[in-house]
Amino acid sequence: MERAGWEEAFRRYMPLVDDPQALWACLYTPLTPCLWVNPIKATVEEFQAYCAEEGLRLEPISWYPGAFRLLNGERPGATLPFVAGWYYVQEEIAMSAVVALDPQPGERILDLCAAPGGKTAQIAVRLRPTGVVIANERQMERLSSLRATVDRLGLLNVVVTWYDGRLFPAPEGIWDRVLVDAPCTGEGTVRKPSQRWRPVTERFRRACAALQRALLRRALQLVKPGGIVVYSTCTFAPEENEMVLDAVLGDYGVVEPFSIAGLRAMPGVTQWAGKSLRHDVGYALRFWPHLNDTGGFFVARIRRTDVPMPASALPSVLKPRVPMEPATRTEGIAALCQRFGFAPELFAAYRYWMRGQETLWMALPEVESPAGVIPESVGIPLLSYKRKHIKPKTAALQLLGREARRNVLELPERAAALRFVNGQSQNILADVEPGFVHVRYRRFELGCGLYGRGQLHSQIPRGLQTLIAQNDHA
Ligand SMILES: C[S@@+](CC[C@H](N)C(=O)[O-])C[C@H]1O[C@@H](n2cnc3c(N)ncnc32)[C@H](O)[C@@H]1O
């Protein structure tokens, strides 16, 4: 771990910590990887059986059902069940923000800073069977990781949008809950084995705090009176945490007391840099790493009052894009049923969307974006129309592949599955018709391949491909 500088940089926080020695000791130990099982793709029992076969040791996380620490196995993001969407790898303490948000079925939730989508996915899973998450991200280059999370986990209740969260254009007062998992200086992530720590400059911290204030302000404008905004960061600095709340909340929001059974936390600080802060910021939770052997995290659960907020001074900028609209061409579904032997009723439960004429997207029926918000995607891609034929999408086959009765190519061995998920072509003799096939290995639905003349060509899109080495647990 890169240590140079951080001891000095973190010394300013020692007066806030109950046991500075324990914190130092903890910061020097790398984090244990953590993951949660995706109930849309697998049961906890199926996942545990897989781990037992592979010799992977799990420790359940008491405060989050279905989540585990992985005690051995170095690369949980490089396994076949990972590719098939059975689980999501997430820093343990980061999961606490969605526990604080407490989404309820049927609600409309906005995740203002969403990529790579861990918390979006937690919300989407908790919302079922009804409700919608709008997952917004400003950085185009991070949208692909967010889209990959939605596709891999098969999240049919997520709409992805691409806006600056400070200017998010949705109608105000319609959201039940808004999550602001803010960009920050990331001091709480120093235990990540991959992390290269660099000292935070004051200039960068001030820029982060200004962005955080603007994001929180917009969230308070968007949420319903009486609704919940959760503000979280993975940094220690009060300038990015309690002081942001102190500067923005005014009469518009109140920090509520909350706790998470099984997690130790310290209260938010109410004095910093010679300044006294409003008393309710003390109800926020500071998860110092040594308290639960995790990364560092800050979470505040804010209840919106009914005091009207002044309109945003900044104009909403809509990017000129082709809107996504309810699909007018769904004939490809019949072709898909024909090719794979899917029961047509399987598709009756969804609603279909298109942008232009090429890709058909599937989502739960009640899922759409509010007026004025142009989505990047609604649900997951089902198929695309290519001149005379249709091409099934890997995300859809990974979700529905268990129901396929024809043209399923069962890979004979692990090495073949690894080649497939790495995006390679290979020679295979299989009893399927030439053309698009659904590829499976054991219980893992791996997605779309193109078969002909004894050759299987992987059609897994780059964003879902995973390089798995022979000696990884797969
Ligand atoms: C802490 S990360 C979010 C992690 C995510 N919630 C998760 O659980 O996977 C903060 C994200 O905010 C994005 N971001 C930065 N500025 C933003 C803005 N003005 N509006 C929306 N998103 C922004 C960053 O690109 C980054 O992806």
The ligand as a MOL file (V3000), in Angstrom:
LIG
                    3D

  0  0  0     0  0            999 V3000
M  V30 BEGIN CTAB
M  V30 COUNTS 27 29 0 0 0
M  V30 BEGIN ATOM
M  V30 1 C -18.7580 8.1610 -5.4900 0
M  V30 2 S -19.0130 7.9590 -7.1670 0 CHG=1
M  V30 3 C -20.5760 7.1280 -7.2110 0
M  V30 4 C -20.5140 5.6560 -6.9030 0
M  V30 5 C -21.8500 4.9760 -7.1500 0
M  V30 6 N -22.9060 5.6060 -6.4030 0
M  V30 7 C -21.8170 3.4970 -6.8230 0
M  V30 8 O -22.2990 3.0930 -5.7840 0
M  V30 9 O -21.3310 2.7210 -7.6640 0 CHG=-1
M  V30 10 C -19.4460 9.5500 -7.6940 0
M  V30 11 C -19.8770 9.6370 -9.1520 0
M  V30 12 O -20.3620 10.9570 -9.3990 0
M  V30 13 C -20.0280 11.2950 -10.7250 0
M  V30 14 N -20.1570 12.7620 -10.8500 0
M  V30 15 C -19.2070 13.7130 -10.6890 0
M  V30 16 N -19.7350 14.9280 -10.8870 0
M  V30 17 C -21.0500 14.7510 -11.1600 0
M  V30 18 C -22.1350 15.6220 -11.4790 0
M  V30 19 N -21.9540 16.9300 -11.5270 0
M  V30 20 N -23.3410 15.0860 -11.7270 0
M  V30 21 C -23.5290 13.7430 -11.6880 0
M  V30 22 N -22.5430 12.8710 -11.4050 0
M  V30 23 C -21.3200 13.3660 -11.1520 0
M  V30 24 C -18.6170 10.7560 -10.8750 0
M  V30 25 O -18.2720 10.6320 -12.2300 0
M  V30 26 C -18.7430 9.4150 -10.1500 0
M  V30 27 O -19.1020 8.4100 -11.0600 0
M  V30 END ATOM
M  V30 BEGIN BOND
M  V30 1 1 1 2
M  V30 2 1 2 3
M  V30 3 1 2 10
M  V30 4 1 3 4
M  V30 5 1 4 5
M  V30 6 1 5 6
M  V30 7 1 5 7
M  V30 8 2 7 8
M  V30 9 1 7 9
M  V30 10 1 10 11
M  V30 11 1 11 12
M  V30 12 1 11 26
M  V30 13 1 12 13
M  V30 14 1 13 14
M  V30 15 1 13 24
M  V30 16 1 14 15
M  V30 17 1 14 23
M  V30 18 2 15 16
M  V30 19 1 16 17
M  V30 20 1 17 18
M  V30 21 2 17 23
M  V30 22 1 18 19
M  V30 23 2 18 20
M  V30 24 1 20 21
M  V30 25 2 21 22
M  V30 26 1 22 23
M  V30 27 1 24 25
M  V30 28 1 24 26
M  V30 29 1 26 27
M  V30 END BOND
M  V30 END CTAB
M  END
